[in-house]
């Protein structure tokens, strides 16, 4: 995950949509963006996160990234 985070930090990103749905002590987050690399390559990215609330704080239980050209 560290290498993914390092790569993502080099991108220029445009947020297209971000939806969060909460269900008591769990929530889902869906994020869609368009990312551009330093070489000009552009692709669409989808991030899905499932969160759980523990002791009053939200914690990531599952995280998934995918990209499409």
N, CA, C and O atoms as a Tinker XYZ file with bonds, in Angstrom:
   276  protein
     1  N      0.825000   -1.181000    0.000000    73     2
     2  CA     0.000000    0.000000    0.000000    64     1     3
     3  C      0.875000    1.253000    0.000000    63     2     4     5
     4  O      0.494000    2.272000   -0.576000    81     3
     5  N      2.026000    1.188000    0.630000    73     3     6
     6  CA     2.902000    2.346000    0.689000    64     5     7
     7  C      3.342000    2.792000   -0.704000    63     6     8     9
     8  O      3.385000    3.989000   -0.990000    81     7
     9  N      3.670000    1.827000   -1.574000    73     7    10
    10  CA     4.078000    2.198000   -2.934000    64     9    11
    11  C      2.914000    2.803000   -3.718000    63    10    12    13
    12  O      3.113000    3.725000   -4.508000    81    11
    13  N      1.706000    2.292000   -3.506000    73    11    14
    14  CA     0.519000    2.874000   -4.156000    64    13    15
    15  C      0.303000    4.309000   -3.690000    63    14    16    17
    16  O      0.026000    5.193000   -4.500000    81    15
    17  N      0.429000    4.536000   -2.403000    73    15    18
    18  CA     0.220000    5.881000   -1.859000    64    17    19
    19  C      1.282000    6.848000   -2.387000    63    18    20    21
    20  O      0.985000    8.010000   -2.665000    81    19
    21  N      2.510000    6.368000   -2.522000    73    19    22
    22  CA     3.590000    7.206000   -3.057000    64    21    23
    23  C      3.287000    7.593000   -4.504000    63    22    24    25
    24  O      3.461000    8.750000   -4.886000    81    23
    25  N      2.832000    6.624000   -5.313000    73    23    26
    26  CA     2.485000    6.890000   -6.708000    64    25    27
    27  C      1.326000    7.877000   -6.807000    63    26    28    29
    28  O      1.384000    8.826000   -7.590000    81    27
    29  N      0.281000    7.661000   -6.023000    73    27    30
    30  CA    -0.903000    8.526000   -6.063000    64    29    31
    31  C     -0.537000    9.966000   -5.701000    63    30    32    33
    32  O     -1.137000   10.908000   -6.219000    81    31
    33  N      0.432000   10.136000   -4.827000    73    31    34
    34  CA     0.817000   11.488000   -4.421000    64    33    35
    35  C      1.451000   12.283000   -5.565000    63    34    36    37
    36  O      1.556000   13.506000   -5.472000    81    35
    37  N      1.877000   11.613000   -6.646000    73    35    38
    38  CA     2.488000   12.302000   -7.789000    64    37    39
    39  C      1.458000   12.697000   -8.846000    63    38    40    41
    40  O      1.796000   13.394000   -9.803000    81    39
    41  N      0.211000   12.264000   -8.687000    73    39    42
    42  CA    -0.815000   12.491000   -9.696000    64    41    43
    43  C     -1.517000   13.830000   -9.520000    63    42    44    45
    44  O     -1.608000   14.374000   -8.420000    81    43
    45  N     -2.006000   14.338000  -10.638000    73    43    46
    46  CA    -2.940000   15.457000  -10.619000    64    45    47
    47  C     -4.318000   14.819000  -10.707000    63    46    48    49
    48  O     -4.560000   14.015000  -11.608000    81    47
    49  N     -5.214000   15.150000   -9.814000    73    47    50
    50  CA    -6.491000   14.452000   -9.723000    64    49    51
    51  C     -7.663000   15.425000   -9.760000    63    50    52    53
    52  O     -7.627000   16.493000   -9.151000    81    51
    53  N     -8.702000   15.030000  -10.489000    73    51    54
    54  CA    -9.950000   15.803000  -10.541000    64    53    55
    55  C    -11.076000   14.919000  -10.013000    63    54    56    57
    56  O    -11.367000   13.872000  -10.590000    81    55
    57  N    -11.700000   15.334000   -8.934000    73    55    58
    58  CA   -12.795000   14.587000   -8.328000    64    57    59
    59  C    -14.052000   14.734000   -9.180000    63    58    60    61
    60  O    -14.487000   15.849000   -9.469000    81    59
    61  N    -14.635000   13.598000   -9.581000    73    59    62
    62  CA   -15.881000   13.618000  -10.349000    64    61    63
    63  C    -17.099000   13.362000   -9.462000    63    62    64    65
    64  O    -18.162000   13.951000   -9.657000    81    63
    65  N    -16.922000   12.475000   -8.487000    73    63    66
    66  CA   -18.054000   12.121000   -7.622000    64    65    67
    67  C    -17.527000   11.518000   -6.328000    63    66    68    69
    68  O    -16.537000   10.786000   -6.337000    81    67
    69  N    -18.189000   11.828000   -5.213000    73    67    70
    70  CA   -17.875000   11.195000   -3.940000    64    69    71
    71  C    -19.179000   11.041000   -3.171000    63    70    72    73
    72  O    -19.835000   12.022000   -2.821000    81    71
    73  N    -19.538000    9.789000   -2.916000    73    71    74
    74  CA   -20.769000    9.480000   -2.188000    64    73    75
    75  C    -20.437000    8.679000   -0.941000    63    74    76    77
    76  O    -19.657000    7.728000   -0.998000    81    75
    77  N    -21.022000    9.056000    0.172000    73    75    78
    78  CA   -20.867000    8.315000    1.419000    64    77    79
    79  C    -22.253000    7.935000    1.907000    63    78    80    81
    80  O    -23.149000    8.775000    1.990000    81    79
    81  N    -22.418000    6.654000    2.230000    73    79    82
    82  CA   -23.683000    6.164000    2.766000    64    81    83
    83  C    -23.393000    5.541000    4.127000    63    82    84    85
    84  O    -22.540000    4.663000    4.253000    81    83
    85  N    -24.110000    6.002000    5.131000    73    83    86
    86  CA   -23.876000    5.546000    6.505000    64    85    87
    87  C    -25.024000    4.656000    6.953000    63    86    88    89
    88  O    -26.193000    4.951000    6.703000    81    87
    89  N    -24.670000    3.551000    7.625000    73    87    90
    90  CA   -25.630000    2.611000    8.197000    64    89    91
    91  C    -25.219000    2.337000    9.642000    63    90    92    93
    92  O    -24.385000    1.465000    9.884000    81    91
    93  N    -25.763000    3.033000   10.569000    73    91    94
    94  CA   -25.455000    2.879000   11.997000    64    93    95
    95  C    -23.952000    2.907000   12.246000    63    94    96    97
    96  O    -23.347000    3.979000   12.234000    81    95
    97  N    -23.333000    1.734000   12.475000    73    95    98
    98  CA   -21.902000    1.682000   12.784000    64    97    99
    99  C    -21.035000    1.270000   11.599000    63    98   100   101
   100  O    -19.891000    0.855000   11.786000    81    99
   101  N    -21.566000    1.380000   10.387000    73    99   102
   102  CA   -20.768000    1.108000    9.196000    64   101   103
   103  C    -21.125000    2.125000    8.116000    63   102   104   105
   104  O    -22.173000    2.769000    8.164000    81   103
   105  N    -20.237000    2.251000    7.154000    73   103   106
   106  CA   -20.465000    3.204000    6.059000    64   105   107
   107  C    -19.697000    2.743000    4.830000    63   106   108   109
   108  O    -18.702000    2.025000    4.936000    81   107
   109  N    -20.172000    3.165000    3.660000    73   107   110
   110  CA   -19.441000    2.931000    2.423000    64   109   111
   111  C    -19.122000    4.289000    1.804000    63   110   112   113
   112  O    -19.900000    5.238000    1.904000    81   111
   113  N    -17.965000    4.352000    1.169000    73   111   114
   114  CA   -17.525000    5.556000    0.480000    64   113   115
   115  C    -17.151000    5.170000   -0.944000    63   114   116   117
   116  O    -16.352000    4.257000   -1.149000    81   115
   117  N    -17.719000    5.854000   -1.922000    73   115   118
   118  CA   -17.425000    5.624000   -3.329000    64   117   119
   119  C    -16.885000    6.917000   -3.903000    63   118   120   121
   120  O    -17.541000    7.956000   -3.831000    81   119
   121  N    -15.681000    6.857000   -4.477000    73   119   122
   122  CA   -15.033000    8.033000   -5.021000    64   121   123
   123  C    -14.617000    7.743000   -6.460000    63   122   124   125
   124  O    -13.961000    6.736000   -6.731000    81   123
   125  N    -14.997000    8.622000   -7.378000    73   123   126
   126  CA   -14.613000    8.498000   -8.781000    64   125   127
   127  C    -13.840000    9.752000   -9.162000    63   126   128   129
   128  O    -14.282000   10.870000   -8.896000    81   127
   129  N    -12.682000    9.558000   -9.788000    73   127   130
   130  CA   -11.853000   10.696000  -10.177000    64   129   131
   131  C    -11.164000   10.425000  -11.506000    63   130   132   133
   132  O    -11.108000    9.287000  -11.971000    81   131
   133  N    -10.644000   11.479000  -12.104000    73   131   134
   134  CA    -9.802000   11.380000  -13.289000    64   133   135
   135  C     -8.413000   11.826000  -12.862000    63   134   136   137
   136  O     -8.242000   12.910000  -12.303000    81   135
   137  N     -7.423000   10.984000  -13.128000    73   135   138
   138  CA    -6.056000   11.248000  -12.704000    64   137   139
   139  C     -5.140000   11.417000  -13.910000    63   138   140   141
   140  O     -5.316000   10.759000  -14.936000    81   139
   141  N     -4.165000   12.304000  -13.773000    73   139   142
   142  CA    -3.190000   12.541000  -14.835000    64   141   143
   143  C     -1.789000   12.373000  -14.253000    63   142   144   145
   144  O     -1.460000   12.953000  -13.219000    81   143
   145  N     -0.964000   11.567000  -14.935000    73   143   146
   146  CA     0.408000   11.357000  -14.495000    64   145   147
   147  C      1.281000   12.516000  -14.950000    63   146   148   149
   148  O      0.843000   13.360000  -15.731000    81   147
   149  N      2.508000   12.556000  -14.464000    73   147   150
   150  CA     3.429000   13.628000  -14.859000    64   149   151
   151  C      3.821000   13.534000  -16.330000    63   150   152   153
   152  O      4.359000   14.491000  -16.885000    81   151
   153  N      3.555000   12.381000  -16.975000    73   151   154
   154  CA     3.830000   12.236000  -18.412000    64   153   155
   155  C      2.614000   12.565000  -19.263000    63   154   156   157
   156  O      2.688000   12.507000  -20.490000    81   155
   157  N      1.485000   12.913000  -18.629000    73   155   158
   158  CA     0.284000   13.298000  -19.363000    64   157   159
   159  C     -0.726000   12.187000  -19.587000    63   158   160   161
   160  O     -1.786000   12.422000  -20.168000    81   159
   161  N     -0.412000   10.978000  -19.135000    73   159   162
   162  CA    -1.357000    9.866000  -19.279000    64   161   163
   163  C     -2.538000   10.089000  -18.334000    63   162   164   165
   164  O     -2.346000   10.402000  -17.159000    81   163
   165  N     -3.759000    9.927000  -18.849000    73   163   166
   166  CA    -4.968000   10.161000  -18.066000    64   165   167
   167  C     -5.762000    8.871000  -17.928000    63   166   168   169
   168  O     -5.889000    8.111000  -18.887000    81   167
   169  N     -6.289000    8.627000  -16.751000    73   167   170
   170  CA    -7.141000    7.471000  -16.534000    64   169   171
   171  C     -8.156000    7.759000  -15.433000    63   170   172   173
   172  O     -7.970000    8.646000  -14.600000    81   171
   173  N     -9.228000    6.985000  -15.457000    73   171   174
   174  CA   -10.302000    7.119000  -14.479000    64   173   175
   175  C    -10.026000    6.176000  -13.310000    63   174   176   177
   176  O     -9.579000    5.047000  -13.511000    81   175
   177  N    -10.290000    6.634000  -12.107000    73   175   178
   178  CA   -10.013000    5.846000  -10.915000    64   177   179
   179  C    -11.275000    5.705000  -10.072000    63   178   180   181
   180  O    -12.062000    6.643000   -9.946000    81   179
   181  N    -11.450000    4.527000   -9.501000    73   179   182
   182  CA   -12.576000    4.247000   -8.604000    64   181   183
   183  C    -12.006000    3.760000   -7.282000    63   182   184   185
   184  O    -11.185000    2.843000   -7.249000    81   183
   185  N    -12.443000    4.374000   -6.201000    73   183   186
   186  CA   -12.018000    3.948000   -4.868000    64   185   187
   187  C    -13.261000    3.614000   -4.064000    63   186   188   189
   188  O    -14.188000    4.418000   -3.977000    81   187
   189  N    -13.278000    2.432000   -3.479000    73   187   190
   190  CA   -14.374000    2.011000   -2.628000    64   189   191
   191  C    -13.817000    1.709000   -1.253000    63   190   192   193
   192  O    -12.840000    0.971000   -1.127000    81   191
   193  N    -14.426000    2.270000   -0.221000    73   191   194
   194  CA   -13.995000    2.004000    1.150000    64   193   195
   195  C    -15.203000    1.586000    1.984000    63   194   196   197
   196  O    -16.300000    2.126000    1.844000    81   195
   197  N    -14.967000    0.617000    2.845000    73   195   198
   198  CA   -15.970000    0.216000    3.825000    64   197   199
   199  C    -15.390000    0.568000    5.189000    63   198   200   201
   200  O    -14.272000    0.176000    5.524000    81   199
   201  N    -16.163000    1.308000    5.965000    73   199   202
   202  CA   -15.699000    1.773000    7.268000    64   201   203
   203  C    -16.595000    1.240000    8.379000    63   202   204   205
   204  O    -17.785000    1.001000    8.173000    81   203
   205  N    -16.010000    1.058000    9.553000    73   203   206
   206  CA   -16.777000    0.673000   10.736000    64   205   207
   207  C    -16.460000    1.662000   11.843000    63   206   208   209
   208  O    -15.347000    2.180000   11.929000    81   207
   209  N    -17.447000    1.917000   12.684000    73   207   210
   210  CA   -17.267000    2.846000   13.796000    64   209   211
   211  C    -16.934000    2.032000   15.049000    63   210   212   213
   212  O    -17.698000    1.167000   15.476000    81   211
   213  N    -15.756000    2.343000   15.627000    73   211   214
   214  CA   -15.313000    1.670000   16.853000    64   213   215
   215  C    -14.955000    2.731000   17.881000    63   214   216   217
   216  O    -14.149000    3.625000   17.621000    81   215
   217  N    -15.555000    2.618000   19.031000    73   215   218
   218  CA   -15.314000    3.586000   20.109000    64   217   219
   219  C    -15.503000    5.026000   19.633000    63   218   220   221
   220  O    -14.755000    5.924000   20.021000    81   219
   221  N    -16.518000    5.232000   18.783000    73   219   222
   222  CA   -16.853000    6.565000   18.306000    64   221   223
   223  C    -15.989000    7.085000   17.171000    63   222   224   225
   224  O    -16.169000    8.226000   16.744000    81   223
   225  N    -15.045000    6.277000   16.661000    73   223   226
   226  CA   -14.168000    6.710000   15.572000    64   225   227
   227  C    -14.330000    5.800000   14.363000    63   226   228   229
   228  O    -14.471000    4.585000   14.503000    81   227
   229  N    -14.309000    6.402000   13.168000    73   227   230
   230  CA   -14.410000    5.641000   11.933000    64   229   231
   231  C    -13.064000    5.019000   11.591000    63   230   232   233
   232  O    -12.036000    5.696000   11.612000    81   231
   233  N    -13.075000    3.719000   11.273000    73   231   234
   234  CA   -11.882000    2.971000   10.888000    64   233   235
   235  C    -12.130000    2.283000    9.546000    63   234   236   237
   236  O    -13.221000    1.769000    9.298000    81   235
   237  N    -11.123000    2.277000    8.689000    73   235   238
   238  CA   -11.249000    1.607000    7.395000    64   237   239
   239  C    -11.165000    0.102000    7.615000    63   238   240   241
   240  O    -10.182000   -0.402000    8.158000    81   239
   241  N    -12.211000   -0.616000    7.185000    73   239   242
   242  CA   -12.242000   -2.072000    7.289000    64   241   243
   243  C    -11.798000   -2.716000    5.973000    63   242   244   245
   244  O    -11.221000   -3.804000    5.967000    81   243
   245  N    -12.072000   -2.035000    4.866000    73   243   246
   246  CA   -11.708000   -2.572000    3.549000    64   245   247
   247  C    -11.531000   -1.397000    2.592000    63   246   248   249
   248  O    -12.299000   -0.436000    2.627000    81   247
   249  N    -10.506000   -1.483000    1.730000    73   247   250
   250  CA   -10.236000   -0.427000    0.757000    64   249   251
   251  C     -9.877000   -1.074000   -0.559000    63   250   252   253
   252  O     -9.079000   -2.010000   -0.602000    81   251
   253  N    -10.477000   -0.569000   -1.654000    73   251   254
   254  CA   -10.202000   -1.118000   -2.985000    64   253   255
   255  C    -10.046000    0.028000   -3.980000    63   254   256   257
   256  O    -10.861000    0.951000   -4.009000    81   255
   257  N     -8.994000   -0.038000   -4.795000    73   255   258
   258  CA    -8.784000    0.909000   -5.889000    64   257   259
   259  C     -8.788000    0.163000   -7.198000    63   258   260   261
   260  O     -8.276000   -0.953000   -7.279000    81   259
   261  N     -9.357000    0.761000   -8.224000    73   259   262
   262  CA    -9.254000    0.206000   -9.578000    64   261   263
   263  C     -9.185000    1.369000  -10.558000    63   262   264   265
   264  O     -9.653000    2.472000  -10.273000    81   263
   265  N     -8.594000    1.103000  -11.713000    73   263   266
   266  CA    -8.456000    2.141000  -12.733000    64   265   267
   267  C     -8.902000    1.617000  -14.077000    63   266   268   269
   268  O     -8.901000    0.411000  -14.325000    81   267
   269  N     -9.283000    2.540000  -14.942000    73   267   270
   270  CA    -9.667000    2.201000  -16.314000    64   269   271
   271  C     -9.118000    3.298000  -17.230000    63   270   272   273
   272  O     -9.036000    4.463000  -16.841000    81   271
   273  N     -8.753000    2.917000  -18.421000    73   271   274
   274  CA    -8.229000    3.891000  -19.389000    64   273   275
   275  C     -9.368000    4.599000  -20.069000    63   274   276
   276  O     -9.141000    5.459000  -20.920000    81   275
